[in-house]
Amino acid sequence: MVQASTFPQPAMAVPDLGALRNLIADDFRATDRLIRDELRSDVALINQLGGYIINSGGKRLRPMLVLLAARACSIRDNRHINLAAVIEFIHTATLLHDDVVDASGLRRGRETANAVWGNEASVLVGDYLYSRAFQMMVAVNSMRVMQIMADATNLIAEGEVLQLLNCHDPDTTEARYLEVIRRKTATLFEAGARLGAVITERPQAEETALAMYGLHLGIAFQLVDDLLDYRASSVELGKNIGDDLAEGKPTLPLIHAMQRGTPEERRLIRTAIENGGREYIEDILRITRATGALDYTYACAQRERERALTALQTLPDSVYKAALKKVTDFTLERGS
């Protein structure tokens, strides 16, 4: 008989990132000012829509990684401020495009931009943010930076297409799923962390260490996000519970439940993925708990966190390295 899930229930609030932000308070304020300055356009709709999503309550985790990584590598100029803003613009552009592709109506507890202004405006402003990010990169005057970010945005686009191919496909394997989140989510974490070493001209070993830290952190982050879609409330999640199921996305909790469930449970999951929607959400929630799918997904996230921490060992000790470790705590505790 399949054992009931022992996935940990919430015992504490998600840790506040305020202490980490305080460590780089000046950098963070400068990045925020630059984001707002560079967002300005003489096209009113860009200001309205771009400002709406930029100010939508995101934790700015990705630009934080750029700032912390650069400080851990003893940055002596302000190029990391520019690149932190670049990373946030690229991330915001992907959110705008994602919400259109997924027909999402809620993000971070607010209506999505496409729900307010329509799909056409969201796609076009997303394009604007991508192009603005590359304009800003030019100011860094580094072909290596341009190469990293060009490769990253290309991988992100490939990840989006791969995810589209997996939608409504109940035969999606764990390997295919992990490849999607590696490209679609973890790539930007990897690039942001790597940039800290690149612009400070640190040894290759440190650049690789930060890149691997970012990659594994990003995978852990997405694993927890996908887990929360079957456990968190809409208030905690910032979107409707079961959105991934409604869109027919076979994320790891469903993939594992398919492997461990009874024939009847597997048939139900297959039907739910193929058809999308929330018709079977209560049954799916029960099955993911009963098969240990949530425990398994959390364990995978823990494994990725440990890999991220191992990568950091190459860096010299500093308060900024310690802060990068704390970011991994935040990532996992979101799902505890």
C-alpha positions as CSV (number, residue, x, y, z in Angstrom):
1,M,0.0,0.0,0.0
2,V,1.3,3.5,-0.8
3,Q,2.2,5.4,2.3
4,A,0.7,8.8,3.0
5,S,2.9,11.8,2.3
6,T,5.2,13.0,5.1
7,F,5.9,16.3,3.3
8,P,6.6,18.9,5.9
9,Q,3.7,21.2,6.7
10,P,4.4,24.9,7.2
11,A,6.1,25.6,10.5
12,M,7.5,29.0,9.9
13,A,7.1,32.0,7.6
14,V,9.2,32.3,4.5
15,P,12.4,34.0,5.6
16,D,12.6,37.7,4.9
17,L,15.3,38.7,2.4
18,G,15.6,42.1,4.1
19,A,18.8,41.3,5.9
20,L,20.5,40.2,2.7
21,R,19.3,43.4,1.0
22,N,20.6,45.4,3.9
23,L,24.1,44.0,3.2
24,I,24.0,45.4,-0.3
25,A,21.6,48.3,0.4
26,D,23.4,50.9,-1.6
27,D,23.8,48.6,-4.6
28,F,20.1,47.6,-4.3
29,R,18.9,51.2,-4.2
30,A,21.1,52.1,-7.2
31,T,19.8,49.1,-9.1
32,D,16.2,50.0,-8.4
33,R,16.8,53.6,-9.6
34,L,18.5,52.4,-12.7
35,I,15.6,50.0,-13.5
36,R,13.1,52.9,-13.2
37,D,15.3,55.3,-15.2
38,E,15.9,52.8,-18.0
39,L,12.2,51.8,-18.2
40,R,11.2,55.3,-19.2
41,S,10.0,55.8,-22.7
42,D,8.1,58.5,-24.6
43,V,5.5,55.8,-25.4
44,A,3.0,56.0,-22.6
45,L,1.9,52.4,-22.7
46,I,5.4,51.1,-22.1
47,N,5.7,53.2,-19.0
48,Q,2.3,52.1,-17.7
49,L,2.6,48.4,-18.4
50,G,6.3,48.1,-17.7
51,G,5.9,50.0,-14.4
52,Y,3.0,47.8,-13.5
53,I,5.0,44.5,-13.6
54,I,8.3,46.0,-12.4
55,N,6.4,47.2,-9.3
56,S,4.3,44.1,-8.8
57,G,6.1,42.9,-5.6
58,G,8.8,40.6,-6.9
59,K,11.7,39.9,-4.6
60,R,14.3,40.9,-7.2
61,L,16.2,37.6,-6.4
62,R,18.0,37.4,-9.7
63,P,19.5,40.9,-9.6
64,M,20.4,40.3,-5.9
65,L,22.5,37.3,-7.1
66,V,24.4,39.6,-9.5
67,L,25.1,42.1,-6.7
68,L,26.2,39.5,-4.1
69,A,28.3,37.6,-6.6
70,A,30.1,40.7,-7.7
71,R,30.7,41.8,-4.1
72,A,32.0,38.3,-3.3
73,C,34.5,38.8,-6.1
74,S,35.5,42.3,-4.8
75,I,34.0,44.5,-7.5
76,R,35.6,47.9,-7.6
77,D,33.3,49.8,-10.0
78,N,29.5,50.0,-10.8
79,R,29.1,47.6,-13.7
80,H,27.3,45.1,-11.5
81,I,24.5,47.7,-11.0
82,N,24.0,47.8,-14.7
83,L,24.0,44.1,-15.1
84,A,21.7,43.5,-12.1
85,A,19.2,45.8,-13.9
86,V,19.7,43.9,-17.2
87,I,19.0,40.6,-15.5
88,E,15.7,42.0,-14.0
89,F,14.6,43.4,-17.4
90,I,15.2,40.0,-19.1
91,H,13.4,38.2,-16.3
92,T,10.5,40.7,-16.5
93,A,10.3,40.2,-20.3
94,T,10.0,36.4,-19.8
95,L,7.2,36.9,-17.3
96,L,5.3,39.0,-19.8
97,H,5.7,36.5,-22.5
98,D,5.0,33.5,-20.2
99,D,1.7,34.9,-19.0
100,V,0.5,35.3,-22.6
101,V,1.6,31.8,-23.6
102,D,0.0,30.3,-20.4
103,A,-3.1,32.6,-20.6
104,S,-2.4,33.4,-17.0
105,G,-4.7,35.9,-15.1
106,L,-2.9,36.1,-11.8
107,R,0.8,36.6,-10.8
108,R,2.1,37.6,-7.4
109,G,-1.5,38.0,-6.2
110,R,-2.3,40.7,-8.9
111,E,-3.9,40.6,-12.3
112,T,-1.3,39.8,-15.0
113,A,-0.4,42.6,-17.5
114,N,-2.1,40.7,-20.3
115,A,-5.3,40.5,-18.3
116,V,-5.2,44.3,-17.9
117,W,-3.8,45.5,-21.2
118,G,-4.2,42.5,-23.5
119,N,-1.8,39.9,-25.1
120,E,-0.6,42.2,-27.9
121,A,0.6,44.9,-25.5
122,S,2.2,42.4,-23.2
123,V,4.2,40.7,-25.9
124,L,5.4,44.0,-27.4
125,V,6.4,45.5,-24.1
126,G,8.3,42.3,-23.3
127,D,10.1,42.7,-26.6
128,Y,10.9,46.3,-25.5
129,L,12.4,45.1,-22.2
130,Y,14.6,42.5,-24.0
131,S,15.9,45.1,-26.4
132,R,16.5,47.7,-23.6
133,A,18.5,45.0,-21.7
134,F,20.8,44.6,-24.6
135,Q,21.2,48.3,-25.1
136,M,22.3,48.5,-21.4
137,M,24.7,45.7,-21.9
138,V,26.6,47.6,-24.5
139,A,27.6,50.2,-21.8
140,V,29.5,47.4,-19.9
141,N,31.8,47.2,-22.9
142,S,32.5,43.5,-22.6
143,M,32.0,41.0,-25.4
144,R,32.2,38.2,-22.8
145,V,29.2,39.7,-21.0
146,M,27.4,40.0,-24.3
147,Q,28.1,36.4,-25.2
148,I,26.9,35.1,-21.8
149,M,23.7,37.0,-22.0
150,A,23.0,36.3,-25.7
151,D,23.5,32.6,-25.0
152,A,21.3,32.8,-21.9
153,T,18.4,34.4,-23.6
154,N,18.6,31.9,-26.4
155,L,18.5,29.0,-24.0
156,I,15.6,30.6,-22.2
157,A,13.7,30.8,-25.5
158,E,14.5,27.1,-26.2
159,G,13.3,26.2,-22.8
160,E,10.0,27.9,-23.4
161,V,9.5,26.0,-26.7
162,L,10.4,22.7,-25.0
163,Q,7.9,23.4,-22.3
164,L,5.3,24.1,-24.9
165,L,6.1,20.7,-26.5
166,N,5.7,19.0,-23.1
167,C,2.3,20.6,-22.4
168,H,-0.6,18.1,-22.5
169,D,2.0,15.2,-22.9
170,P,1.5,12.7,-20.0
171,D,4.5,10.7,-21.3
172,T,7.0,13.6,-20.4
173,T,9.9,12.1,-18.5
174,E,11.7,13.5,-15.5
175,A,14.7,14.1,-17.8
176,R,12.7,16.1,-20.2
177,Y,11.1,18.1,-17.4
178,L,14.5,18.9,-15.8
179,E,15.9,20.0,-19.2
180,V,13.1,22.5,-19.5
181,I,13.6,24.0,-16.1
182,R,17.4,24.1,-16.6
183,R,17.0,26.2,-19.7
184,K,13.9,28.2,-18.9
185,T,14.6,29.1,-15.2
186,A,18.1,28.1,-14.1
187,T,19.9,29.6,-17.0
188,L,19.3,33.2,-15.9
189,F,20.4,32.3,-12.3
190,E,23.5,30.8,-13.8
191,A,24.3,33.8,-16.0
192,G,23.6,36.3,-13.2
193,A,25.9,34.6,-10.8
194,R,28.6,34.0,-13.4
195,L,28.7,37.7,-14.3
196,G,30.0,38.6,-10.9
197,A,33.2,36.8,-11.6
198,V,33.5,37.8,-15.3
199,I,33.4,41.6,-14.7
200,T,35.9,41.3,-11.9
201,E,38.2,39.0,-13.9
202,R,38.4,36.3,-11.3
203,P,40.1,33.0,-12.0
204,Q,38.2,30.5,-14.2
205,A,37.6,28.2,-11.2
206,E,35.7,30.9,-9.4
207,E,33.7,31.8,-12.5
208,T,32.7,28.2,-13.0
209,A,31.9,27.9,-9.3
210,L,29.5,30.8,-9.3
211,A,27.9,29.6,-12.5
212,M,27.3,26.1,-11.0
213,Y,26.0,27.7,-7.9
214,G,23.5,29.7,-9.9
215,L,22.5,26.8,-12.1
216,H,21.7,24.5,-9.1
217,L,20.1,27.3,-7.2
218,G,17.8,28.0,-10.1
219,I,16.8,24.3,-10.5
220,A,16.0,24.1,-6.8
221,F,14.0,27.3,-7.0
222,Q,11.8,26.0,-9.9
223,L,11.4,22.6,-8.2
224,V,10.0,24.3,-5.2
225,D,7.8,26.5,-7.3
226,D,6.3,23.5,-9.0
227,L,5.8,21.7,-5.7
228,L,4.0,24.7,-4.3
229,D,1.5,24.6,-7.1
230,Y,0.1,21.5,-5.4
231,R,0.4,22.6,-1.8
232,A,0.4,26.3,-1.2
233,S,-2.6,28.6,-0.9
234,S,-3.2,31.2,-3.7
235,V,-2.1,33.8,-1.2
236,E,1.2,32.1,-0.6
237,L,1.7,31.2,-4.2
238,G,0.6,34.5,-5.8
239,K,-1.4,32.6,-8.4
240,N,-4.2,30.1,-8.4
241,I,-3.4,26.7,-7.0
242,G,-3.3,24.1,-9.7
243,D,-2.4,26.6,-12.5
244,D,0.2,24.2,-13.8
245,L,-2.4,21.4,-14.0
246,A,-4.9,23.7,-15.6
247,E,-2.3,24.5,-18.4
248,G,-1.6,20.8,-18.9
249,K,2.0,21.1,-17.6
250,P,3.5,17.8,-16.5
251,T,5.8,19.0,-13.7
252,L,7.8,16.7,-11.4
253,P,5.0,16.2,-8.8
254,L,2.8,14.8,-11.5
255,I,5.5,12.8,-13.3
256,H,6.5,11.1,-10.0
257,A,2.9,10.5,-9.1
258,M,2.4,8.8,-12.5
259,Q,5.3,6.5,-11.7
260,R,4.1,5.6,-8.2
261,G,0.3,5.7,-8.4
262,T,-2.1,2.8,-8.9
263,P,-3.3,2.1,-12.5
264,E,-6.5,4.1,-11.8
265,E,-4.5,7.0,-10.4
266,R,-2.2,7.0,-13.4
267,R,-5.2,7.0,-15.8
268,L,-6.7,10.0,-13.9
269,I,-3.4,12.0,-14.1
270,R,-3.0,11.1,-17.7
271,T,-6.5,12.4,-18.5
272,A,-5.9,15.6,-16.4
273,I,-2.6,16.4,-18.2
274,E,-4.1,15.7,-21.6
275,N,-7.2,17.8,-21.0
276,G,-5.9,20.5,-18.7
277,G,-8.3,22.4,-16.5
278,R,-9.1,22.0,-12.8
279,E,-11.8,19.3,-13.0
280,Y,-9.6,16.8,-11.3
281,I,-7.7,19.1,-9.0
282,E,-8.9,17.6,-5.7
283,D,-8.1,14.1,-6.8
284,I,-4.7,15.2,-8.1
285,L,-3.9,16.9,-4.8
286,R,-4.8,13.7,-2.9
287,I,-2.7,11.5,-5.3
288,T,0.4,13.8,-5.1
289,R,0.3,13.5,-1.3
290,A,-0.4,9.8,-1.2
291,T,2.3,8.8,-3.7
292,G,5.0,10.9,-1.9
293,A,5.4,13.0,-5.0
294,L,5.7,16.2,-3.0
295,D,8.3,14.7,-0.7
296,Y,10.2,13.5,-3.7
297,T,10.2,16.9,-5.4
298,Y,11.3,18.6,-2.2
299,A,14.1,16.0,-1.8
300,C,15.3,16.8,-5.4
301,A,15.3,20.5,-4.5
302,Q,17.4,19.8,-1.4
303,R,19.9,17.8,-3.6
304,E,20.2,20.8,-5.9
305,R,20.7,23.2,-3.0
306,E,23.6,21.0,-1.7
307,R,25.2,21.1,-5.1
308,A,24.9,24.9,-5.1
309,L,26.6,25.0,-1.7
310,T,29.3,22.7,-2.8
311,A,30.1,24.9,-5.7
312,L,30.5,27.9,-3.4
313,Q,33.3,26.3,-1.5
314,T,35.7,27.4,-4.2
315,L,35.1,31.1,-3.4
316,P,37.1,32.9,-0.7
317,D,35.2,33.4,2.6
318,S,33.3,36.7,2.9
319,V,30.1,38.1,4.2
320,Y,28.8,38.1,0.6
321,K,29.6,34.4,0.2
322,A,27.7,33.7,3.4
323,A,24.8,35.7,2.0
324,L,24.8,33.6,-1.1
325,K,24.5,30.5,1.1
326,K,21.6,32.2,2.9
327,V,19.8,32.6,-0.5
328,T,19.8,28.8,-0.8
329,D,18.0,28.6,2.6
330,F,15.4,31.0,1.4
331,T,14.8,28.9,-1.7
332,L,14.2,25.7,0.2
333,E,12.3,27.2,3.1
334,R,9.7,28.6,0.7
335,G,8.6,24.9,0.3
336,S,8.9,23.8,3.9
